[in-house]
C-alpha cells in the first residue's frame, strides 16, 4: 500500500511538474512575442500606408515605398507595307531616318522635302514653308492622295503624315517602327493628325 501511494504521489508530482513547465514555456513565448512587437514598433516596423518596413538578416531595419499604381509602356506593332504605294516612299523613309537628329531642330518639313526629292518620289523641291501646308502641296503639285487613315500608327511605311493647325504643326514620314523628319521618334505626336498621304505606283 505504501509503495502504491508512493507511486501515485510520484506520478502526481511529475504531472504537476509538466504542467508548470508548459505554463512556464507559454509564458516565455508570450513575453518574447510582446517584446518583438514592442521592438518592431519602436524600430519603425509599424503599419504605414506609404512605406513597407522590414528587418534584414543582420537585424537592421529597411523600408521601401509601397507602389499602388504602375505604368506599363504602350507598344505598337510595326507599320504595315502597302504594296500599292510607290516603293520610293520607303526609300524616302530610309533616307530621312539615316539623317535624323537625336532631337528636333524645328525643321521637319525641310528634312521631309529633301528625303522625298532625293528618293525620286517628287521631282522638285516644294515651295511651302509650314508643315501644315505640306499635305495640300503634295496633293496639288506632286500626285499624292489622301489615305483613309485616322490613326497615325496605322499609317503604312513611307506615307507622309501631317499634324497640327494653322502655322503650328509637324510633318513626318512613317518608318517601320516610328516616325521621322528632322528627328526620329516612336511616340504619338502632340498635335492632332490632319491627314495621311501617299503616292500610288503608276
NORKA-V739599 format. One record per residue. N is the residue number from 0. RES is the residue in one small letter. PSI is psi as a letter, one per 30 degrees, with the letter a starting at -180 (999 if undefined). NEAR is the number of other ideal C-beta (glycine too) atoms within 12 Angstrom. D_FIRST is the distance of its C-alpha to the first C-alpha in whole Angstrom. Layout:
n:N res:RES psi:PSI near:NEAR d_first:D_FIRST
n:N res:RES psi:PSI near:NEAR d_first:D_FIRST
This chain:
n:0 res:x psi:e near:7 d_first:0
n:1 res:x psi:e near:8 d_first:4
n:2 res:x psi:e near:9 d_first:5
n:3 res:x psi:e near:10 d_first:5
n:4 res:x psi:e near:11 d_first:6
n:5 res:x psi:e near:12 d_first:8
n:6 res:x psi:e near:13 d_first:10
n:7 res:x psi:e near:14 d_first:10
n:8 res:x psi:e near:14 d_first:12
n:9 res:x psi:e near:14 d_first:14
n:10 res:x psi:e near:14 d_first:15
n:11 res:x psi:e near:14 d_first:16
n:12 res:x psi:e near:14 d_first:18
n:13 res:x psi:e near:14 d_first:20
n:14 res:x psi:e near:14 d_first:21
n:15 res:x psi:e near:14 d_first:22
n:16 res:x psi:e near:14 d_first:24
n:17 res:x psi:e near:14 d_first:26
n:18 res:x psi:e near:14 d_first:27
n:19 res:x psi:e near:14 d_first:28
n:20 res:x psi:e near:14 d_first:30
n:21 res:x psi:e near:14 d_first:32
n:22 res:x psi:e near:14 d_first:33
n:23 res:x psi:e near:14 d_first:34
n:24 res:x psi:e near:14 d_first:36
n:25 res:x psi:e near:14 d_first:37
n:26 res:x psi:e near:14 d_first:39
n:27 res:x psi:e near:14 d_first:40
n:28 res:x psi:e near:14 d_first:42
n:29 res:x psi:e near:14 d_first:43
n:30 res:x psi:e near:14 d_first:45
n:31 res:x psi:e near:14 d_first:46
n:32 res:x psi:e near:14 d_first:48
n:33 res:x psi:e near:14 d_first:49
n:34 res:x psi:e near:15 d_first:51
n:35 res:x psi:e near:17 d_first:52
n:36 res:x psi:e near:16 d_first:54
n:37 res:x psi:e near:14 d_first:55
n:38 res:x psi:e near:17 d_first:57
n:39 res:x psi:e near:19 d_first:58
n:40 res:x psi:e near:16 d_first:60
n:41 res:x psi:f near:13 d_first:61
n:42 res:x psi:g near:20 d_first:62
n:43 res:x psi:g near:18 d_first:64
n:44 res:x psi:g near:23 d_first:62
n:45 res:x psi:l near:17 d_first:63
n:46 res:x psi:k near:13 d_first:64
n:47 res:x psi:k near:15 d_first:68
n:48 res:x psi:f near:9 d_first:70
n:49 res:x psi:f near:12 d_first:73
n:50 res:x psi:k near:18 d_first:71
n:51 res:x psi:k near:19 d_first:68
n:52 res:x psi:k near:22 d_first:65
n:53 res:x psi:l near:18 d_first:63
n:54 res:x psi:k near:17 d_first:61
n:55 res:x psi:l near:12 d_first:62
n:56 res:x psi:e near:7 d_first:60
n:57 res:x psi:g near:7 d_first:61
n:58 res:x psi:f near:13 d_first:60
n:59 res:x psi:l near:13 d_first:64
n:60 res:x psi:k near:20 d_first:65
n:61 res:x psi:l near:17 d_first:67
n:62 res:x psi:l near:18 d_first:69
n:63 res:x psi:k near:12 d_first:71
n:64 res:x psi:k near:14 d_first:74
n:65 res:x psi:k near:15 d_first:73
n:66 res:x psi:j near:10 d_first:75
n:67 res:x psi:f near:9 d_first:76
n:68 res:x psi:k near:7 d_first:79
n:69 res:x psi:l near:8 d_first:81
n:70 res:x psi:k near:6 d_first:84
n:71 res:x psi:k near:6 d_first:85
n:72 res:x psi:k near:8 d_first:88
n:73 res:x psi:k near:10 d_first:91
n:74 res:x psi:k near:11 d_first:92
n:75 res:x psi:k near:20 d_first:95
n:76 res:x psi:l near:12 d_first:96
n:77 res:x psi:l near:17 d_first:99
n:78 res:x psi:k near:32 d_first:103
n:79 res:x psi:l near:23 d_first:104
n:80 res:x psi:k near:20 d_first:107
n:81 res:x psi:j near:26 d_first:110
n:82 res:x psi:f near:15 d_first:112
n:83 res:x psi:f near:18 d_first:115
n:84 res:x psi:l near:35 d_first:116
n:85 res:x psi:k near:31 d_first:118
n:86 res:x psi:f near:24 d_first:116
n:87 res:x psi:f near:28 d_first:118
n:88 res:x psi:e near:45 d_first:115
n:89 res:x psi:e near:34 d_first:113
n:90 res:x psi:e near:24 d_first:115
n:91 res:x psi:e near:41 d_first:115
n:92 res:x psi:e near:43 d_first:112
n:93 res:x psi:e near:24 d_first:111
n:94 res:x psi:e near:28 d_first:114
n:95 res:x psi:e near:41 d_first:113
n:96 res:x psi:e near:32 d_first:109
n:97 res:x psi:f near:19 d_first:110
n:98 res:x psi:g near:24 d_first:112
n:99 res:x psi:k near:29 d_first:110
n:100 res:x psi:l near:19 d_first:108
n:101 res:x psi:e near:10 d_first:105
n:102 res:x psi:l near:13 d_first:106
n:103 res:x psi:k near:25 d_first:108
n:104 res:x psi:g near:15 d_first:112
n:105 res:x psi:h near:19 d_first:113
n:106 res:x psi:h near:23 d_first:115
n:107 res:x psi:e near:40 d_first:114
n:108 res:x psi:e near:39 d_first:117
n:109 res:x psi:e near:25 d_first:119
n:110 res:x psi:e near:36 d_first:116
n:111 res:x psi:e near:48 d_first:116
n:112 res:x psi:e near:35 d_first:120
n:113 res:x psi:e near:26 d_first:120
n:114 res:x psi:e near:38 d_first:118
n:115 res:x psi:e near:43 d_first:120
n:116 res:x psi:e near:22 d_first:123
n:117 res:x psi:f near:22 d_first:122
n:118 res:x psi:f near:28 d_first:120
n:119 res:x psi:g near:19 d_first:123
n:120 res:x psi:e near:38 d_first:122
n:121 res:x psi:l near:30 d_first:124
n:122 res:x psi:g near:15 d_first:128
n:123 res:x psi:l near:14 d_first:128
n:124 res:x psi:k near:18 d_first:127
n:125 res:x psi:k near:31 d_first:126
n:126 res:x psi:f near:17 d_first:127
n:127 res:x psi:l near:25 d_first:125
n:128 res:x psi:e near:17 d_first:123
n:129 res:x psi:k near:27 d_first:120
n:130 res:x psi:e near:38 d_first:117
n:131 res:x psi:f near:27 d_first:117
n:132 res:x psi:f near:26 d_first:121
n:133 res:x psi:e near:40 d_first:119
n:134 res:x psi:e near:36 d_first:119
n:135 res:x psi:e near:24 d_first:122
n:136 res:x psi:e near:29 d_first:124
n:137 res:x psi:e near:38 d_first:122
n:138 res:x psi:e near:25 d_first:123
n:139 res:x psi:f near:17 d_first:127
n:140 res:x psi:f near:21 d_first:128
n:141 res:x psi:g near:31 d_first:126
n:142 res:x psi:g near:21 d_first:125
n:143 res:x psi:l near:32 d_first:121
n:144 res:x psi:k near:25 d_first:119
n:145 res:x psi:k near:24 d_first:117
n:146 res:x psi:k near:32 d_first:114
n:147 res:x psi:i near:15 d_first:111
n:148 res:x psi:k near:26 d_first:108
n:149 res:x psi:g near:15 d_first:107
n:150 res:x psi:k near:21 d_first:104
n:151 res:x psi:f near:35 d_first:104
n:152 res:x psi:f near:29 d_first:102
n:153 res:x psi:f near:21 d_first:103
n:154 res:x psi:k near:40 d_first:107
n:155 res:x psi:l near:35 d_first:108
n:156 res:x psi:k near:36 d_first:108
n:157 res:x psi:f near:45 d_first:112
n:158 res:x psi:l near:46 d_first:112
n:159 res:x psi:k near:55 d_first:113
n:160 res:x psi:k near:51 d_first:111
n:161 res:x psi:k near:43 d_first:113
n:162 res:x psi:l near:31 d_first:111
n:163 res:x psi:a near:26 d_first:111
n:164 res:x psi:k near:17 d_first:114
n:165 res:x psi:b near:13 d_first:117
n:166 res:x psi:f near:15 d_first:118
n:167 res:x psi:j near:18 d_first:114
n:168 res:x psi:a near:32 d_first:113
n:169 res:x psi:k near:39 d_first:112
n:170 res:x psi:k near:47 d_first:113
n:171 res:x psi:l near:48 d_first:111
n:172 res:x psi:k near:54 d_first:111
n:173 res:x psi:k near:47 d_first:108
n:174 res:x psi:a near:37 d_first:106
n:175 res:x psi:e near:24 d_first:103
n:176 res:x psi:g near:19 d_first:101
n:177 res:x psi:b near:29 d_first:102
n:178 res:x psi:k near:41 d_first:106
n:179 res:x psi:k near:39 d_first:108
n:180 res:x psi:c near:43 d_first:111
n:181 res:x psi:f near:30 d_first:112
n:182 res:x psi:l near:27 d_first:108
n:183 res:x psi:k near:28 d_first:105
n:184 res:x psi:l near:27 d_first:102
n:185 res:x psi:g near:24 d_first:100
n:186 res:x psi:l near:19 d_first:99
n:187 res:x psi:k near:20 d_first:100
n:188 res:x psi:k near:30 d_first:104
n:189 res:x psi:f near:15 d_first:104
n:190 res:x psi:l near:22 d_first:107
n:191 res:x psi:k near:20 d_first:107
n:192 res:x psi:k near:33 d_first:108
n:193 res:x psi:e near:31 d_first:112
n:194 res:x psi:l near:30 d_first:112
n:195 res:x psi:k near:40 d_first:112
n:196 res:x psi:k near:40 d_first:115
n:197 res:x psi:l near:41 d_first:116
n:198 res:x psi:k near:35 d_first:119
n:199 res:x psi:l near:22 d_first:119
n:200 res:x psi:k near:17 d_first:121
n:201 res:x psi:999 near:10 d_first:124
